[in-house]
Amino acid sequence: MESPELSFTLAYFVFSLCFVFTPNEFRSAGLTVQNLFSSWLGSEDVGFIQYHVRRTSITLLVHSALPLGYYLGMCIAAPEKNLGSIHQVSDSWRAFLLLSLCLQLTSWTLVIYWSRRRWHNHPISRALQSHIQPPHSSWGSMATSVNDEFRRIDKFATGAPGARVIVTDSWVLKVTTYHVYMALQTDCHVTVTESRQHQLTPDSASPAQILTLTVGSINPAVRPFDIRLISTEYAELREKLHAPIRNAANVVIHQTITELFLETFRAQVDLNRPYTLPSGQEVEPCIGCMQAPAGTKLLRLCHAEGADTESECQQCFCRPMWCLSCLGRWFASRQDQQRPETWLSSRVPCPTCRAKFCILDICVVN
C-alpha cells in the first residue's frame, strides 16, 4: 500500500470513528449530525419525539454513507488505481464498492419505509404505540404528552449525547445514537445491577462511581434497557423517579458529604415543632428551585428547647419562602467543608433576611 493511500485510510478511519462516537472536540467544532442538519431536524425542545425520529433517520443515512465516502475519497487520494473506472479495478475494490452501495440502498429503503404514514413505522413511533393508554388513542397524542413533559424545567437529564438519560413526570427515556428507549413510570421498575469505579472522568479529575441501572416494565411489549449515571446523581434521580428502585447486586452507592448531611438534616427537622400557616395564607413555590412548595418556616425555638441559654439565633420574620431541600443545601454551603462534624451544631444566616438560625429553628409547614 502506497503512502498517500495509507495516509488517507488512516485519516478517514479516525474521522469516521470520531464522527460516529463524537468526542467533545468534534462536538465543539460542530461536526455532528445534529449540527450539520439542524435546519431540517428542528428544535428538540419544541418537538422531542419528532426531532429524534428525524435525527435517528438521518444519522442512519449518514453513517451508512461512510464506506461509500471512503471509496470516493480513494478515487482522489490514489488516482493511479483508476477506481473511477469500475471495469479496471480489482475484484476486492469492486466488491467493496458493491457492498457500500448495497448498504446505502438498504438504509434509504429502511428510512423510506419508516416515513410511510407520517413515520408510523419508525421504531420510536412503534415504541410509543406499545404504551398507548386512555385518554390517548394514537402514538401522535402520546408523542405530544412526551413533548410537553420534556419542555418542563423540572425533568432529570444527564449523560453524554449518545447515551442521555431523561426522567420526566411520567417517562423514563434513554436517548442513543439510533433509538430512544422509553418506559412509563407507572409500569416500570428499576434495579441497580452494577457499579464501576473510574479514577478519571471527562468532567472531573477525581474518582467517580458509575452505576448501571436496568429499567424493566410490566408491559410485555417494552424491552428492558440499561441506563448509566454517576453515583452523585443517584439522589436526584431517586427524587424524580416514582418507580421503586431495587439493589439486586448489593451495590454500595457512594454519596457526597452534602447528600449525607441532607438526609440527617431532614430527619432532624422532622423532629422539630411544625408550623401552622395563618388562615388565608397560601403556600408559595420555593424561590430557590421554583418547583417544590415553600415548606419551611424559621422560628426561634432553640432557646425554648433549652439548647443554649445565650443563643446567638435571631428571630426571622420572613414568610415561608424555601423548601426543605433548598434550605438544607444553603445550610450546608455555609459550613466549613473541612469540618463536617460541626455542621449540625452551627448557625447560618437566613438566605433572605440574614437573621441567624440553627437547625432547631427550622419548622415544617403544615
N, C-alpha and C positions, 0 to 999 in steps of 0.2 A: 504494500500500500504506500503510495507516494505521500510526500509531506503535506501538500495542500489538501489532499483527501483526508488524511489523518487529522489535520488541524480542524477542518470543517466538521468532521464527525465528532470529535471531542467537544467542540464548541456547541454544536447543535444538541448533543446529548445533555450537556449541562443546562443549556437553555430550556430544553423540554422538561427536564427534571424539575427545574425551578418554576417553570410555568404551571406545571401540574400540582406540585407541592410547594405552594407560593411562600417563600421566605419574606421577612419584613422588608428587605431591600427591594425586592420586586414590587411589593405592595406599595411602598413609598414612592416608587417610580411610576406607579400607575399601570404596571404590566400585569393586569389581572383581567379575567373575563368580565367581571362586574364593572370595571372602569372603562374598558375598551368598548363595551356595548351598553353603556349606561343610558344612552338616549333611547334605546329600544326596550331595555329592561324596565325603565320607570323607577319609581321610588318604593323601597321596601316598607317604609312607614305608612304609605298610602294603601298599598295592597300587598300584604305579606305573602299570601298564598299565590296570587297571580305573578308576583315578582319571582318567586322561586320556581314556579312552573316554567317560566321563560328562561330563567338562569340555568337550571339543570339541563334544559333542552339545548341551549346554545353552547353550554360547556361540553356536552357530549359531542356536538358537531365540531367544535374547535379542537378538542383533544384527539378526536379520531382523524383529523386532518394533519396531525403532526408527522406521521410516516410519509404521507404524500409530499409534505413540505420538505422533508429531508431529501427525497428523490429529486424534486425540482431544484433544491439548493445545490445538490451534487452536479446537476447539469451545468451550473455556473462555476462551481469550485473545481471541477475536473472535466473541462471541455474535451480533453483528449479521449475520454471514454465514449463519446458520442451517445450519451444517454437520451438525447432528444430523438434519436432515431431508434424506434422500437425493434426494427429488424436487424440492427447491427449490435445490440447489446448482448451480454452473456445471458445464459439461462437463469442464473441466480438473480441478476438485476431485473430481468423480465418477470420472474416470479414475485420479487419484492414489489414491483410496480402493480402487478395484478392484485396482490393481497392488500396493498394500500388503497387501491380503487374500490375493492370489494368492501373494505372496512368503512370507507367514506359513504359508499352507496347504501350499505346496511344502516348506517347511522341516520342518513337522510330518510330512508324508508321508515325507520322506527319513529323519528320525530314527526313525520307526516301522519303516521298512524295515531300518535299521541294527540295531535292537534285536531283530530276529527271531532265533530260535535262540541266545539268550543273546549277542547282539551279534556273531554270527558274520559279519555282512555289513558291519560297521563298517570304514572304511579302515585303522584301526590293526590290527584283527584280520586283515585281508587282508594287510597288510604282514608280520605275524608268520607267516602261513601260507606265504608265499613263502620263509621261512627254515627251515622245518621240516626237521630232520635227526635221525637216530638219536642218542641214545635217545628223543628227543621224537617223539610221534605226533600231536599236535594243537597248535593255537595256544594252548590253555589251558596246556599244560605249558611251552611257550615263554615265555608270559607270566609263569609262576611263576619261571622262570630269570632273566628280566629284573628282576622284583621283588626277588629275592634279592640280585642284584648291586647294584641301586640302593641297598639298605639298607646296604651296606658303606661304611665311612668313608674308604676309600682311592680312591674314584672322583674323577675330574676333572670339575668343574662350573663353568661360567662363563656370562656373558651375561645380558641382560635377560629378564624373564619371558616376553616374546613371542618370544624367539629364543635360548633356552637351549641350550647345548652340554654334553652329558654323555657322558663316556667311562668305561665300566666295563671289567672284565677281558676281556669278550667282545664288547661292543657299542659302537658309535658312534651316539649319539642326538642329534637336533635337535628340540627342543620348540617348536612355533609355536602361533599362536592357534587354528588349526583342524586341525592334524595333528601327528603325531610321526613324523619320518623316522628310519629305523634301518638299520644295516648291520652285519653280523658282521665283527669284526676279521679273522678268518681269510680272509674273502672280499674285503675292501675294499683299496683303495689311495687314498692322499691326495696331492693336488697343490696346491702353493701357486700360486695364479693371479693374485693382485692384492695390492697394498699401497697404502694411502692414509694420508697424514699429516694428522692433525687437531690443530689448535692448542689446542682446548679440548675437554674431555670432562666428562660429568656428575660423575664421581668425582674428577677432578683438574684443577688449573689448568695443569698442564704439558702440553706436546705429547705426543701418543700416536700410535703407528703401528698401524693396523688392518689385519690380514691376512685375506684371503679364501682359504679352502681348499676345494677340491672333493673330496667323498668319492664315489668310484666303487666299483663292485662287479663281480666276475666273474659274479655271479648275474644273468642277463638280466632277471629279474623285478623287480630293485631299480633304481629310477631314481637317477641321481646327484643329490646335493644339496650346497649350499654352506653352510659354517659360517664364522663370523667371530669373531675374538678379538684381543685386544691382544698386541702382539709380546712383551711381558714375560711373557705366559702361555704362550708357544710352547714354552719349555724344559720346563715342567711337562706340557704336552700330549704332547710327544715322549717323555717318560719313561713315560707311561701307555699310549701308543699302540704296539701291536706291529706295525701295518701300516707298510709303507715310505712315506716322505714324499718326494715329488719337488718340485723347484723349477723349474716349467716356464717361468716368466716371468723367471728370473734376479733374483728379488726379494732385495734386501739386507735381512735381518731384523735390526733393531736389538735388541741385548741390553743389559741393565743391567750396570753395572760389577761387581756381585756375581756375576752369571751368568758373565761373562768370567773373573772370578777363580776361580770354582769349576771351570771347565774346566782352567785352569792348575794349580790345586790338586790335582785328581785325577791329572793327568799326572805331577806331581812326586812324589806319594805312591806311585804305581805303580813309581817308580824306587827307592824305599826297600826295605830288607830286610823280607821278610814275617815274620809272627809265627805260629808253630805252637801251637795250643792244647794244653795238657797232656791226657794221656789221661783220659777220663772226663768232661771238661768240655764242655758243650754251648754252642752259640752261642744267646744270648738275643735277643729283639726289642730294637731300638733304643729307649731310653727317651725319645728326643726325638720321634720320629714314630710309634712303636709299629707300624710297617709293615715296614720293611726289617730284616734281621738286623743285630745289632751287629757290624760287620765291621772295626773298628779297635781297635788297642791302642797305648798311649803307652809308648814305651821311650826312655830317654835315650841316643840314638845320635849326636847331633851332635858330642859330644866325641870319640867313637871315629872319626868321619869326619874329624876334624881341622879342622872348620869354625871352631871357636873354642876356644882352649886354656883360656880363662877363661869358660866358658859359664855363662850365668845360668839355664839349664834345670835342672829338678829331676826326680828320679825319681818317676814316677807308679805307684802300687801298685794302682790300680783295675783290675778285670777288664774285658774288652771290654763296653762299655755303649752305644756310639754308632755309628751308621752313618757312612759317609764323607761323605754329603751334609749331614747334620745337623752333623757336626763342622766341615765346611768353612764352613757358614753361621755357626756360632758363632765360628770363627776370623775371618771377615770382619766380623762385627758388633762385634768388639772393636778394630777398627782405626780410625785417623784417616781419616774419609771424604774428607777434602780432600787426602790424600797417598797415593793408591793405589799409587804406585811403591814404597812401603816395606812393603807388606803381606806379601810373601813372606819377607822377612828379619826380620820382627818375631816377638815371643814373646807368648803369651797364656796365661792360667791354664786349667788343666783345668776343664771345666764341672762336674765332680763334686767333686774334692778340692782344686782351686785350685793345684796344682803347675804351675809354668811350663813350657811346652814350645814348640818351634819346629816348622816343617814337616818337618824332617829326623827328628823323633822319632815320626812317625806311621807305624805299620806296618799293613799289610792282613792280616787274619786268614785263615789257610789252613784 
